[in-house]
Amino acid sequence: MVLHFNQLKSPLLFDGAMGTMLLSAAPAIEQPVTFTNLTHPELVRQIHQAYVAAGCDIVTTNTFQLHQIEFTPAQVAQVIAAGIKLAKSAHPKWVAYDMGPVNDPRAQLTPSQQAGLFKQQAQLAEKGQVDFILIETMTDLQEAQLAVKAVRETTRLPVAVTFSFQSNGRLPTGEDAETVTRFLQRLPINALGLNCGFGPVPTRQLLEDVLMASRVPVIVQPNTGIPIDVTKNPAQLIQPMTFAAEMGEMLDRGVQLIGSCCESTPTITRELRKQIDQFNLRSSLT
């Protein structure tokens, strides 16, 4: 069932982290973690199921790291097919194909090569009948444009794009959140927003510019803290209720899709579900 972003009647909830959940459950797991769709499918399935049980509406496929040069084209196809099947097996309301950056510095790909990788993923995602494509953790405007164009040229799926900013509120190439949002508005996308980064507080500081400039639904999926080794410094992670309260404020500001990124767990998702339910109750009383 394709997700119609322009017909949302209430906020939707994404799932949370996959990679850090996998590494927490199996520290010796083979890298990149997308290989687990083939080597540890039951573990991936269990994580998807845990997020659905916690109340998420949208499950994202475990396909983020397909930019890795370790993958052959045949392996890419196998990982994507398995990833979509595993996401669907948790029976969420919607499945998003997770498409990350492909411009691996080690490979030094040309724009044409990058576009080819995006097109291959998009075609396989549509073949697997996902509900939309989430182009996430982008840090380069031109690569995002290549990805959107590839999806539009090869599929009829809705597409959302989220960017990750540095601690100074800018991309590595210097653009701020308003500039990025206005750039994205010129592309044929259905939703846009922010993900990853340095937690909900820095994300909230960028949000006003995004909401002001955006004419499509806005997505926010921050980290629960800077990606770290939680066994060494767990205090850097934001507590679930604190994280959820920050996200609840973003719902009040107009964000229509929320979730969480690195280091998050189904516990975070459960608290976010409460925030959406409370928001819906408040809305029904006004």
Order of alpha helices (4+ residues) and beta strands (2+ residues): beta-alpha-alpha-alpha-beta-alpha-beta-alpha-beta-alpha-beta-alpha-beta-alpha-beta-alpha-beta-alpha
